[in-house]
Amino acid sequence: EKDMLDEMTLTLSGDTMTITVNDDTIITIDGEDATLDELQVGDTVSFFLDGETVTSLSVGMPEPTQPMQAPEQN
């Protein structure tokens, strides 16, 4: 079974780069599992690279389930 390789072009601060994603790339949109097809032009993404291959890519920020704050001392 051959790995699916997809290239996508991103624009970062005016610079354009092409990244490679494969079947192992974890893609999430607003914290939910997603596919490359669900990405939209103009989405703001963050991603992690291993060499030139993207290991994970996320769009949007998952809404925190509760406000982040330091635990209170009892």
MMTF fields as JSON, N, C-alpha, C and O atoms, coordinates in Angstrom:
{
  "mmtfVersion": "1.0.0",
  "mmtfProducer": "UNKNOWN",
  "numBonds": 295,
  "numAtoms": 296,
  "numGroups": 74,
  "numChains": 1,
  "numModels": 1,
  "chainsPerModel": [1],
  "groupsPerChain": [74],
  "chainIdList": ["A"],
  "bondAtomList": [4, 2, 8, 6, 12, 10, 16, 14, 20, 18, 24, 22, 28, 26, 32, 30, 36, 34, 40, 38, 44, 42, 48, 46, 52, 50, 56, 54, 60, 58, 64, 62, 68, 66, 72, 70, 76, 74, 80, 78, 84, 82, 88, 86, 92, 90, 96, 94, 100, 98, 104, 102, 108, 106, 112, 110, 116, 114, 120, 118, 124, 122, 128, 126, 132, 130, 136, 134, 140, 138, 144, 142, 148, 146, 152, 150, 156, 154, 160, 158, 164, 162, 168, 166, 172, 170, 176, 174, 180, 178, 184, 182, 188, 186, 192, 190, 196, 194, 200, 198, 204, 202, 208, 206, 212, 210, 216, 214, 220, 218, 224, 222, 228, 226, 232, 230, 236, 234, 240, 238, 244, 242, 248, 246, 252, 250, 256, 254, 260, 258, 264, 262, 268, 266, 272, 270, 276, 274, 280, 278, 284, 282, 288, 286, 292, 290],
  "bondOrderList": [1, 1, 1, 1, 1, 1, 1, 1, 1, 1, 1, 1, 1, 1, 1, 1, 1, 1, 1, 1, 1, 1, 1, 1, 1, 1, 1, 1, 1, 1, 1, 1, 1, 1, 1, 1, 1, 1, 1, 1, 1, 1, 1, 1, 1, 1, 1, 1, 1, 1, 1, 1, 1, 1, 1, 1, 1, 1, 1, 1, 1, 1, 1, 1, 1, 1, 1, 1, 1, 1, 1, 1, 1],
  "groupList": [{"groupName": "GLU", "atomNameList": ["N", "CA", "C", "O"], "elementList": ["N", "C", "C", "O"], "formalChargeList": [0, 0, 0, 0], "bondAtomList": [1, 0, 2, 1, 3, 2], "bondOrderList": [1, 1, 2], "singleLetterCode": "E", "chemCompType": "L-PEPTIDE LINKING"}, {"groupName": "LYS", "atomNameList": ["N", "CA", "C", "O"], "elementList": ["N", "C", "C", "O"], "formalChargeList": [0, 0, 0, 0], "bondAtomList": [1, 0, 2, 1, 3, 2], "bondOrderList": [1, 1, 2], "singleLetterCode": "K", "chemCompType": "L-PEPTIDE LINKING"}, {"groupName": "ASP", "atomNameList": ["N", "CA", "C", "O"], "elementList": ["N", "C", "C", "O"], "formalChargeList": [0, 0, 0, 0], "bondAtomList": [1, 0, 2, 1, 3, 2], "bondOrderList": [1, 1, 2], "singleLetterCode": "D", "chemCompType": "L-PEPTIDE LINKING"}, {"groupName": "MET", "atomNameList": ["N", "CA", "C", "O"], "elementList": ["N", "C", "C", "O"], "formalChargeList": [0, 0, 0, 0], "bondAtomList": [1, 0, 2, 1, 3, 2], "bondOrderList": [1, 1, 2], "singleLetterCode": "M", "chemCompType": "L-PEPTIDE LINKING"}, {"groupName": "LEU", "atomNameList": ["N", "CA", "C", "O"], "elementList": ["N", "C", "C", "O"], "formalChargeList": [0, 0, 0, 0], "bondAtomList": [1, 0, 2, 1, 3, 2], "bondOrderList": [1, 1, 2], "singleLetterCode": "L", "chemCompType": "L-PEPTIDE LINKING"}, {"groupName": "THR", "atomNameList": ["N", "CA", "C", "O"], "elementList": ["N", "C", "C", "O"], "formalChargeList": [0, 0, 0, 0], "bondAtomList": [1, 0, 2, 1, 3, 2], "bondOrderList": [1, 1, 2], "singleLetterCode": "T", "chemCompType": "L-PEPTIDE LINKING"}, {"groupName": "SER", "atomNameList": ["N", "CA", "C", "O"], "elementList": ["N", "C", "C", "O"], "formalChargeList": [0, 0, 0, 0], "bondAtomList": [1, 0, 2, 1, 3, 2], "bondOrderList": [1, 1, 2], "singleLetterCode": "S", "chemCompType": "L-PEPTIDE LINKING"}, {"groupName": "GLY", "atomNameList": ["N", "CA", "C", "O"], "elementList": ["N", "C", "C", "O"], "formalChargeList": [0, 0, 0, 0], "bondAtomList": [1, 0, 2, 1, 3, 2], "bondOrderList": [1, 1, 2], "singleLetterCode": "G", "chemCompType": "PEPTIDE LINKING"}, {"groupName": "ILE", "atomNameList": ["N", "CA", "C", "O"], "elementList": ["N", "C", "C", "O"], "formalChargeList": [0, 0, 0, 0], "bondAtomList": [1, 0, 2, 1, 3, 2], "bondOrderList": [1, 1, 2], "singleLetterCode": "I", "chemCompType": "L-PEPTIDE LINKING"}, {"groupName": "VAL", "atomNameList": ["N", "CA", "C", "O"], "elementList": ["N", "C", "C", "O"], "formalChargeList": [0, 0, 0, 0], "bondAtomList": [1, 0, 2, 1, 3, 2], "bondOrderList": [1, 1, 2], "singleLetterCode": "V", "chemCompType": "L-PEPTIDE LINKING"}, {"groupName": "ASN", "atomNameList": ["N", "CA", "C", "O"], "elementList": ["N", "C", "C", "O"], "formalChargeList": [0, 0, 0, 0], "bondAtomList": [1, 0, 2, 1, 3, 2], "bondOrderList": [1, 1, 2], "singleLetterCode": "N", "chemCompType": "L-PEPTIDE LINKING"}, {"groupName": "ALA", "atomNameList": ["N", "CA", "C", "O"], "elementList": ["N", "C", "C", "O"], "formalChargeList": [0, 0, 0, 0], "bondAtomList": [1, 0, 2, 1, 3, 2], "bondOrderList": [1, 1, 2], "singleLetterCode": "A", "chemCompType": "L-PEPTIDE LINKING"}, {"groupName": "GLN", "atomNameList": ["N", "CA", "C", "O"], "elementList": ["N", "C", "C", "O"], "formalChargeList": [0, 0, 0, 0], "bondAtomList": [1, 0, 2, 1, 3, 2], "bondOrderList": [1, 1, 2], "singleLetterCode": "Q", "chemCompType": "L-PEPTIDE LINKING"}, {"groupName": "PHE", "atomNameList": ["N", "CA", "C", "O"], "elementList": ["N", "C", "C", "O"], "formalChargeList": [0, 0, 0, 0], "bondAtomList": [1, 0, 2, 1, 3, 2], "bondOrderList": [1, 1, 2], "singleLetterCode": "F", "chemCompType": "L-PEPTIDE LINKING"}, {"groupName": "PRO", "atomNameList": ["N", "CA", "C", "O"], "elementList": ["N", "C", "C", "O"], "formalChargeList": [0, 0, 0, 0], "bondAtomList": [1, 0, 2, 1, 3, 2], "bondOrderList": [1, 1, 2], "singleLetterCode": "P", "chemCompType": "L-PEPTIDE LINKING"}],
  "groupTypeList": [0, 1, 2, 3, 4, 2, 0, 3, 5, 4, 5, 4, 6, 7, 2, 5, 3, 5, 8, 5, 9, 10, 2, 2, 5, 8, 8, 5, 8, 2, 7, 0, 2, 11, 5, 4, 2, 0, 4, 12, 9, 7, 2, 5, 9, 6, 13, 13, 4, 2, 7, 0, 5, 9, 5, 6, 4, 6, 9, 7, 3, 14, 0, 14, 5, 12, 14, 3, 12, 11, 14, 0, 12, 10],
  "groupIdList": [1, 2, 3, 4, 5, 6, 7, 8, 9, 10, 11, 12, 13, 14, 15, 16, 17, 18, 19, 20, 21, 22, 23, 24, 25, 26, 27, 28, 29, 30, 31, 32, 33, 34, 35, 36, 37, 38, 39, 40, 41, 42, 43, 44, 45, 46, 47, 48, 49, 50, 51, 52, 53, 54, 55, 56, 57, 58, 59, 60, 61, 62, 63, 64, 65, 66, 67, 68, 69, 70, 71, 72, 73, 74],
  "secStructList": [7, 7, 7, 7, 3, 3, 3, 3, 3, 3, 3, 3, 6, 6, 3, 3, 3, 3, 3, 3, 3, 3, 6, 6, 7, 3, 3, 3, 3, 6, 6, 3, 3, 7, 7, 4, 4, 4, 7, 7, 6, 6, 7, 7, 3, 3, 3, 3, 3, 3, 6, 6, 3, 3, 3, 3, 3, 3, 3, 1, 7, 7, 7, 7, 1, 1, 7, 7, 7, 7, 7, 7, 7, 7],
  "xCoordList": [0.853, 0.0, 0.884, 1.714, 0.695, 1.565, 1.037, -0.162, 1.946, 1.549, 1.074, 1.679, -0.019, -0.478, 0.361, 0.449, 0.963, 1.703, 0.983, 0.634, 0.77, 0.134, 1.027, 1.624, 1.109, 1.833, 0.834, -0.157, 1.087, 0.254, 1.159, 2.271, 0.676, 1.476, 0.92, -0.278, 1.801, 1.413, 2.075, 3.181, 1.397, 1.997, 2.23, 1.291, 3.493, 3.861, 4.455, 5.521, 3.779, 4.297, 4.802, 5.857, 4.061, 4.445, 5.345, 5.478, 5.972, 6.795, 5.943, 5.097, 6.161, 5.412, 6.313, 7.466, 5.785, 6.551, 5.633, 4.423, 6.204, 5.434, 5.795, 6.971, 4.774, 5.0, 4.406, 3.517, 4.894, 4.412, 3.699, 4.227, 2.498, 1.772, 1.55, 1.513, 1.401, 1.144, 0.069, -0.559, -0.129, -1.182, -0.961, -1.907, 0.287, 0.586, 0.417, 0.47, 0.212, 0.059, -1.26, -2.317, -1.18, -2.38, -2.926, -2.235, -4.166, -4.786, -5.989, -6.864, -6.029, -7.186, -7.668, -6.883, -8.984, -9.607, -10.441, -11.362, -10.108, -10.781, -10.808, -11.798, -9.708, -9.588, -10.216, -10.113, -10.869, -11.509, -10.671, -10.067, -10.639, -9.927, -10.504, -11.718, -9.628, -10.082, -9.212, -8.222, -9.595, -8.812, -8.269, -8.732, -7.282, -6.682, -7.738, -7.661, -8.724, -9.763, -10.588, -11.21, -10.599, -11.427, -10.745, -11.374, -9.447, -8.751, -9.245, -9.5, -9.377, -9.856, -8.73, -7.877, -8.751, -7.81, -8.048, -9.187, -6.981, -7.123, -7.129, -7.038, -7.235, -7.151, -5.791, -4.776, -5.786, -4.528, -4.161, -4.907, -3.012, -2.627, -1.348, -0.527, -1.199, 0.089, 0.472, -0.393, 1.764, 2.171, 3.546, 4.312, 3.839, 5.142, 5.79, 5.135, 7.072, 7.797, 8.773, 9.384, 8.905, 9.981, 10.752, 10.347, 11.844, 12.507, 11.633, 11.353, 11.199, 10.322, 8.895, 8.03, 8.64, 7.3, 6.576, 7.142, 5.334, 4.528, 4.0, 3.365, 4.261, 3.764, 2.383, 1.566, 2.12, 0.778, 0.493, 1.39, -0.779, -1.202, -2.546, -3.445, -2.688, -3.971, -4.439, -3.647, -5.75, -6.387, -7.222, -7.957, -7.112, -7.908, -7.43, -6.583, -7.971, -7.606, -8.809, -9.919, -8.599, -9.727, -10.166, -9.337, -11.457, -11.974, -11.638, -11.879, -11.084, -10.828, -12.148, -13.13, -12.167, -13.405, -13.678, -14.824, -12.622, -12.813, -11.702, -10.636, -11.941, -10.884, -9.637, -9.707, -8.49, -7.229, -6.875, -6.794, -6.666, -6.227, -5.473, -5.62, -4.67, -3.898, -4.851, -5.818, -4.571, -5.426, -5.32, -4.261, -6.44, -6.423, -5.796, -5.984, -5.057, -4.458, -5.476, -6.152, -5.578, -6.516, -5.772, -6.376],
  "yCoordList": [-1.195, 0.0, 1.239, 1.426, 2.067, 3.229, 4.416, 4.695, 5.105, 6.306, 7.363, 7.576, 8.025, 9.154, 10.363, 10.698, 11.005, 12.226, 13.385, 13.327, 14.419, 15.612, 16.789, 16.879, 17.681, 18.908, 20.033, 20.064, 20.949, 22.128, 23.335, 23.249, 24.448, 25.664, 26.594, 26.872, 27.068, 27.98, 29.325, 29.408, 30.365, 31.69, 32.113, 32.21, 32.365, 32.751, 34.143, 34.36, 35.077, 36.453, 36.914, 37.541, 36.608, 37.055, 36.081, 36.169, 35.146, 34.137, 32.92, 32.542, 32.307, 31.112, 29.901, 29.92, 28.841, 27.6, 26.442, 26.527, 25.363, 24.161, 23.128, 22.873, 22.537, 21.499, 20.198, 20.201, 19.095, 17.779, 17.125, 17.055, 16.653, 15.895, 14.494, 14.282, 13.529, 12.155, 11.539, 12.233, 10.252, 9.579, 9.665, 9.538, 9.88, 9.928, 11.323, 11.503, 12.311, 13.678, 13.801, 13.419, 14.338, 14.547, 15.93, 16.936, 15.974, 17.24, 17.481, 16.624, 18.644, 18.986, 20.385, 21.269, 20.55, 21.854, 22.143, 21.396, 23.238, 23.592, 22.421, 22.2, 21.668, 20.581, 19.276, 18.28, 19.253, 18.03, 17.425, 18.146, 16.091, 15.431, 15.873, 16.009, 16.091, 16.565, 15.95, 15.276, 16.192, 15.737, 16.945, 18.07, 16.693, 17.768, 18.466, 19.674, 17.704, 18.28, 19.326, 20.178, 19.267, 20.193, 21.534, 22.482, 21.603, 22.876, 23.868, 23.502, 25.113, 26.153, 27.145, 27.397, 27.697, 28.763, 29.902, 30.315, 30.401, 31.497, 31.042, 31.867, 29.723, 29.221, 29.572, 29.554, 29.887, 30.083, 28.761, 28.229, 28.231, 26.913, 27.013, 27.907, 26.088, 25.902, 24.452, 23.578, 24.194, 22.831, 22.547, 23.456, 21.256, 20.798, 20.031, 19.242, 20.265, 19.617, 18.585, 18.774, 17.498, 16.537, 16.49, 15.795, 17.214, 17.374, 18.258, 19.401, 17.738, 18.516, 18.004, 18.515, 17.005, 16.424, 16.937, 16.995, 17.301, 17.806, 16.635, 15.732, 16.65, 15.571, 15.895, 14.996, 17.17, 17.557, 18.976, 19.814, 19.222, 20.505, 20.824, 19.983, 22.016, 22.365, 23.723, 24.632, 23.825, 25.062, 25.582, 24.823, 26.855, 27.434, 26.926, 26.036, 27.492, 27.051, 26.364, 26.894, 25.184, 24.559, 25.455, 26.01, 25.591, 26.403, 25.718, 24.521, 26.465, 25.822, 25.421, 26.16, 24.255, 23.804, 24.626, 24.756, 25.178, 26.081, 27.11, 26.856, 28.267, 29.286, 28.75, 28.063, 29.072, 28.646, 29.559, 30.776, 28.97, 29.773, 28.901, 27.678, 29.521, 28.761, 28.163, 28.807, 26.926, 26.34, 27.161, 27.687, 27.256, 28.003, 27.148, 25.933, 27.817, 27.106, 27.007, 27.981, 25.823, 25.641, 25.78, 25.662],
  "zCoordList": [0.0, 0.0, 0.0, 0.889, -0.995, -1.17, -0.383, -0.378, 0.276, 0.995, 0.021, -1.03, 0.381, -0.397, 0.006, 1.187, -0.96, -0.692, -1.354, -2.533, -0.594, -1.133, -0.827, 0.246, -1.777, -1.503, -1.401, -2.131, -0.505, -0.43, -0.315, 0.206, -0.804, -0.792, 0.269, 0.305, 1.13, 2.195, 1.979, 1.444, 2.394, 2.376, 3.813, 4.604, 4.145, 5.502, 5.477, 4.9, 6.094, 6.168, 4.811, 4.718, 3.769, 2.437, 1.7, 0.48, 2.424, 1.758, 1.469, 2.279, 0.324, -0.045, 0.109, -0.32, 0.724, 0.813, 0.512, 0.72, 0.024, -0.258, 0.797, 1.057, 1.4, 2.4, 1.897, 1.045, 2.421, 2.018, 3.193, 4.303, 2.927, 3.942, 3.416, 2.204, 4.321, 3.903, 4.799, 5.598, 4.658, 5.418, 6.919, 7.696, 7.333, 8.759, 9.35, 10.566, 8.473, 8.966, 9.722, 9.22, 10.929, 11.735, 11.392, 11.553, 10.918, 10.529, 11.428, 11.548, 12.057, 12.882, 12.509, 12.168, 12.585, 12.383, 13.621, 13.953, 14.302, 15.557, 16.522, 17.219, 16.559, 17.522, 17.09, 17.806, 15.93, 15.443, 14.323, 13.529, 14.266, 13.175, 11.837, 11.685, 10.88, 9.569, 8.485, 8.769, 7.245, 6.108, 5.366, 5.556, 4.521, 3.741, 2.89, 2.665, 2.416, 1.558, 2.284, 1.65, 3.616, 4.375, 4.628, 5.098, 4.31, 4.479, 3.439, 2.291, 3.841, 2.941, 2.665, 3.515, 1.458, 1.141, 2.121, 2.34, 2.701, 3.646, 5.089, 5.998, 5.317, 6.683, 7.273, 6.578, 8.549, 9.249, 9.887, 10.71, 9.507, 10.002, 10.819, 10.613, 11.741, 12.4, 12.175, 12.114, 12.052, 11.725, 12.293, 12.614, 12.408, 12.854, 11.717, 11.036, 11.516, 10.437, 10.982, 12.034, 10.247, 10.482, 9.169, 8.237, 9.087, 7.798, 6.935, 7.296, 5.795, 4.912, 4.955, 4.244, 5.778, 5.851, 7.086, 8.178, 6.897, 8.0, 8.814, 8.27, 10.113, 10.979, 11.531, 11.732, 11.778, 12.212, 11.762, 11.666, 11.49, 10.964, 11.596, 11.603, 12.12, 12.732, 12.238, 11.987, 12.109, 11.673, 12.829, 13.461, 13.104, 14.179, 15.519, 15.599, 16.55, 17.886, 18.502, 18.455, 19.082, 19.775, 20.918, 21.639, 21.076, 22.171, 23.482, 23.636, 24.431, 25.724, 26.37, 26.3, 26.998, 27.632, 28.884, 29.314, 29.461, 30.586, 30.548, 29.988, 31.138, 31.119, 31.787, 32.806, 31.199, 31.773, 32.93, 32.771, 34.086, 35.221, 36.18, 36.172, 37.004, 37.969, 39.008, 39.416, 39.431, 40.479, 41.752, 42.092, 42.441, 43.708, 44.802, 44.862, 45.651, 46.785, 47.901, 48.234, 48.473, 49.598, 50.913, 51.979]
}
